[in-house]
């Protein structure tokens, strides 16, 4: 029985799973949206929400706690200085999952994990050819 057992195993050992989730969260904070399988996306969503909450606290202890997962100084500073202040007024639910069509190779269900308040990058204007 799985009473009070938290998280999915994702078919990996504990250290591999921890590393995988860490890398997915780093990619999410760097790019602000990632495409992955549904099970991984649900795990990343909970971890990312927890880290953004730590970022909103902004204390040294919170930064050290987040550094245990996000082991990249650039992304950690982006989390605390850029991402967390965007969600200062929001009480939770910092990420969203958008279901995509199944992957062609193995029909795995895919999702797009993105931050709710995305900063859109300006599109380059295309010149019209006459």
ZADO-1210 file (C-alpha; in nm, 4 decimals, padded with zeros to 6 digits):
<atoms>
<atom x="00.0000" y="00.0000" z="00.0000" code="UNK" pos="1"/>
<atom x="00.1121" y="00.3538" z="-00.0740" code="UNK" pos="2"/>
<atom x="-00.0431" y="00.5262" z="00.2249" code="UNK" pos="3"/>
<atom x="00.1211" y="00.8657" z="00.2860" code="UNK" pos="4"/>
<atom x="00.3868" y="00.8004" z="00.0218" code="UNK" pos="5"/>
<atom x="00.4642" y="01.1139" z="-00.1706" code="UNK" pos="6"/>
<atom x="00.5960" y="01.1515" z="-00.5248" code="UNK" pos="7"/>
<atom x="00.6362" y="00.9291" z="-00.8269" code="UNK" pos="8"/>
<atom x="00.9299" y="00.6967" z="-00.8834" code="UNK" pos="9"/>
<atom x="00.9477" y="00.7618" z="-01.2591" code="UNK" pos="10"/>
<atom x="01.1266" y="00.4297" z="-01.3119" code="UNK" pos="11"/>
<atom x="01.4535" y="00.5587" z="-01.1647" code="UNK" pos="12"/>
<atom x="01.6684" y="00.5233" z="-00.8556" code="UNK" pos="13"/>
<atom x="01.6464" y="00.7933" z="-00.5914" code="UNK" pos="14"/>
<atom x="01.9627" y="00.9775" z="-00.6923" code="UNK" pos="15"/>
<atom x="01.8754" y="00.9633" z="-01.0634" code="UNK" pos="16"/>
<atom x="01.5240" y="01.0917" z="-00.9917" code="UNK" pos="17"/>
<atom x="01.6592" y="01.3770" z="-00.7797" code="UNK" pos="18"/>
<atom x="01.9031" y="01.4760" z="-01.0535" code="UNK" pos="19"/>
<atom x="01.6356" y="01.4536" z="-01.3245" code="UNK" pos="20"/>
<atom x="01.3926" y="01.6762" z="-01.1343" code="UNK" pos="21"/>
<atom x="01.6689" y="01.9234" z="-01.0532" code="UNK" pos="22"/>
<atom x="01.7620" y="01.9510" z="-01.4212" code="UNK" pos="23"/>
<atom x="01.3980" y="01.9893" z="-01.5284" code="UNK" pos="24"/>
<atom x="01.3396" y="02.2656" z="-01.2716" code="UNK" pos="25"/>
<atom x="01.6563" y="02.4450" z="-01.3819" code="UNK" pos="26"/>
<atom x="01.5363" y="02.4305" z="-01.7424" code="UNK" pos="27"/>
<atom x="01.1931" y="02.5560" z="-01.6399" code="UNK" pos="28"/>
<atom x="01.3377" y="02.8576" z="-01.4594" code="UNK" pos="29"/>
<atom x="01.5857" y="02.9299" z="-01.7404" code="UNK" pos="30"/>
<atom x="01.3390" y="02.9026" z="-02.0306" code="UNK" pos="31"/>
<atom x="01.0149" y="02.9635" z="-01.8336" code="UNK" pos="32"/>
<atom x="00.8473" y="02.6742" z="-02.0202" code="UNK" pos="33"/>
<atom x="00.9439" y="02.3150" z="-02.0923" code="UNK" pos="34"/>
<atom x="00.7885" y="02.0213" z="-02.2759" code="UNK" pos="35"/>
<atom x="00.8001" y="01.6859" z="-02.0951" code="UNK" pos="36"/>
<atom x="00.5901" y="01.3808" z="-02.0134" code="UNK" pos="37"/>
<atom x="00.2841" y="01.4185" z="-01.7951" code="UNK" pos="38"/>
<atom x="00.4220" y="01.2303" z="-01.4926" code="UNK" pos="39"/>
<atom x="00.7468" y="01.4285" z="-01.4948" code="UNK" pos="40"/>
<atom x="00.5536" y="01.7505" z="-01.5460" code="UNK" pos="41"/>
<atom x="00.3378" y="01.6915" z="-01.2410" code="UNK" pos="42"/>
<atom x="00.6461" y="01.6275" z="-01.0276" code="UNK" pos="43"/>
<atom x="00.8276" y="01.9329" z="-01.1642" code="UNK" pos="44"/>
<atom x="00.5223" y="02.1501" z="-01.0994" code="UNK" pos="45"/>
<atom x="00.5168" y="02.0713" z="-00.7281" code="UNK" pos="46"/>
<atom x="00.8931" y="02.1174" z="-00.6902" code="UNK" pos="47"/>
<atom x="00.8937" y="02.4461" z="-00.8840" code="UNK" pos="48"/>
<atom x="00.6045" y="02.5838" z="-00.6780" code="UNK" pos="49"/>
<atom x="00.7918" y="02.4979" z="-00.3599" code="UNK" pos="50"/>
<atom x="01.1068" y="02.6723" z="-00.4854" code="UNK" pos="51"/>
<atom x="00.9188" y="02.9857" z="-00.5914" code="UNK" pos="52"/>
<atom x="00.7668" y="03.0031" z="-00.2432" code="UNK" pos="53"/>
<atom x="01.1204" y="02.9887" z="-00.1004" code="UNK" pos="54"/>
<atom x="01.2191" y="03.2621" z="-00.3440" code="UNK" pos="55"/>
<atom x="00.9372" y="03.4830" z="-00.2180" code="UNK" pos="56"/>
<atom x="01.0738" y="03.4538" z="00.1369" code="UNK" pos="57"/>
<atom x="01.4099" y="03.5826" z="00.0175" code="UNK" pos="58"/>
<atom x="01.5985" y="03.4904" z="00.3354" code="UNK" pos="59"/>
<atom x="01.9445" y="03.3360" z="00.3422" code="UNK" pos="60"/>
<atom x="01.8070" y="03.0088" z="00.4786" code="UNK" pos="61"/>
<atom x="01.5520" y="02.9950" z="00.1966" code="UNK" pos="62"/>
<atom x="01.8260" y="03.0626" z="-00.0595" code="UNK" pos="63"/>
<atom x="02.0364" y="02.7791" z="00.0808" code="UNK" pos="64"/>
<atom x="01.7376" y="02.5448" z="00.0796" code="UNK" pos="65"/>
<atom x="01.6694" y="02.6277" z="-00.2855" code="UNK" pos="66"/>
<atom x="02.0400" y="02.5887" z="-00.3695" code="UNK" pos="67"/>
<atom x="02.0158" y="02.2239" z="-00.2660" code="UNK" pos="68"/>
<atom x="01.7897" y="02.1660" z="-00.5665" code="UNK" pos="69"/>
<atom x="01.8972" y="02.4364" z="-00.8135" code="UNK" pos="70"/>
<atom x="02.2736" y="02.3961" z="-00.8214" code="UNK" pos="71"/>
<atom x="02.3374" y="02.6783" z="-01.0676" code="UNK" pos="72"/>
<atom x="02.4148" y="03.0266" z="-00.9349" code="UNK" pos="73"/>
<atom x="02.2775" y="03.2119" z="-01.2395" code="UNK" pos="74"/>
<atom x="01.9437" y="03.0330" z="-01.2278" code="UNK" pos="75"/>
<atom x="01.9246" y="03.0626" z="-00.8482" code="UNK" pos="76"/>
<atom x="01.9741" y="03.4394" z="-00.8700" code="UNK" pos="77"/>
<atom x="01.7136" y="03.4560" z="-01.1493" code="UNK" pos="78"/>
<atom x="01.4706" y="03.2673" z="-00.9240" code="UNK" pos="79"/>
<atom x="01.5211" y="03.5031" z="-00.6287" code="UNK" pos="80"/>
<atom x="01.5635" y="03.8329" z="-00.8177" code="UNK" pos="81"/>
<atom x="01.3370" y="03.7942" z="-01.1207" code="UNK" pos="82"/>
<atom x="01.0863" y="03.5080" z="-01.0954" code="UNK" pos="83"/>
<atom x="00.9820" y="03.5225" z="-00.7281" code="UNK" pos="84"/>
<atom x="00.9026" y="03.8993" z="-00.7241" code="UNK" pos="85"/>
<atom x="00.6640" y="03.8460" z="-01.0187" code="UNK" pos="86"/>
<atom x="00.4543" y="03.6190" z="-00.7972" code="UNK" pos="87"/>
<atom x="00.4603" y="03.8395" z="-00.4841" code="UNK" pos="88"/>
<atom x="00.0819" y="03.8892" z="-00.4857" code="UNK" pos="89"/>
<atom x="-00.0042" y="03.5298" z="-00.5809" code="UNK" pos="90"/>
<atom x="-00.0674" y="03.2777" z="-00.3002" code="UNK" pos="91"/>
<atom x="00.0203" y="02.9650" z="-00.4990" code="UNK" pos="92"/>
<atom x="-00.0246" y="02.7949" z="-00.8325" code="UNK" pos="93"/>
<atom x="00.2764" y="02.9491" z="-01.0008" code="UNK" pos="94"/>
<atom x="00.2934" y="02.6935" z="-01.2818" code="UNK" pos="95"/>
<atom x="00.0455" y="02.5434" z="-01.5265" code="UNK" pos="96"/>
<atom x="00.0317" y="02.2213" z="-01.7248" code="UNK" pos="97"/>
<atom x="-00.1020" y="02.2297" z="-02.0793" code="UNK" pos="98"/>
<atom x="-00.1682" y="01.8898" z="-02.2349" code="UNK" pos="99"/>
<atom x="-00.0204" y="01.8304" z="-02.5786" code="UNK" pos="100"/>
<atom x="-00.0679" y="01.5578" z="-02.8354" code="UNK" pos="101"/>
<atom x="00.0987" y="01.2217" z="-02.7617" code="UNK" pos="102"/>
<atom x="00.4595" y="01.1659" z="-02.8638" code="UNK" pos="103"/>
<atom x="00.4890" y="00.9898" z="-03.1988" code="UNK" pos="104"/>
<atom x="00.7504" y="00.7314" z="-03.1000" code="UNK" pos="105"/>
<atom x="00.5886" y="00.5761" z="-02.7939" code="UNK" pos="106"/>
<atom x="00.2547" y="00.7601" z="-02.7550" code="UNK" pos="107"/>
<atom x="00.3600" y="00.9044" z="-02.4178" code="UNK" pos="108"/>
<atom x="00.1308" y="01.1838" z="-02.3024" code="UNK" pos="109"/>
<atom x="00.3168" y="01.5151" z="-02.3206" code="UNK" pos="110"/>
<atom x="00.2573" y="01.8402" z="-02.1343" code="UNK" pos="111"/>
<atom x="00.3884" y="02.1924" z="-02.1533" code="UNK" pos="112"/>
<atom x="00.4931" y="02.3144" z="-01.8077" code="UNK" pos="113"/>
<atom x="00.5116" y="02.6918" z="-01.7898" code="UNK" pos="114"/>
<atom x="00.5129" y="02.9718" z="-01.5371" code="UNK" pos="115"/>
<atom x="00.1735" y="03.1367" z="-01.5090" code="UNK" pos="116"/>
<atom x="00.2989" y="03.4939" z="-01.5471" code="UNK" pos="117"/>
<atom x="00.5219" y="03.4497" z="-01.8491" code="UNK" pos="118"/>
<atom x="00.7334" y="03.7353" z="-01.9745" code="UNK" pos="119"/>
<atom x="00.6894" y="03.7153" z="-02.3485" code="UNK" pos="120"/>
<atom x="01.0032" y="03.7673" z="-02.5510" code="UNK" pos="121"/>
<atom x="00.9516" y="04.0231" z="-02.8272" code="UNK" pos="122"/>
<atom x="00.9090" y="03.8613" z="-03.1661" code="UNK" pos="123"/>
<atom x="01.1337" y="03.9725" z="-03.4477" code="UNK" pos="124"/>
<atom x="00.9429" y="04.1511" z="-03.7203" code="UNK" pos="125"/>
<atom x="00.9673" y="03.9828" z="-04.0563" code="UNK" pos="126"/>
<atom x="01.0291" y="04.2003" z="-04.3565" code="UNK" pos="127"/>
<atom x="00.7849" y="04.1656" z="-04.6406" code="UNK" pos="128"/>
<atom x="00.9414" y="04.0722" z="-04.9711" code="UNK" pos="129"/>
<atom x="00.7939" y="04.2587" z="-05.2685" code="UNK" pos="130"/>
</atoms>
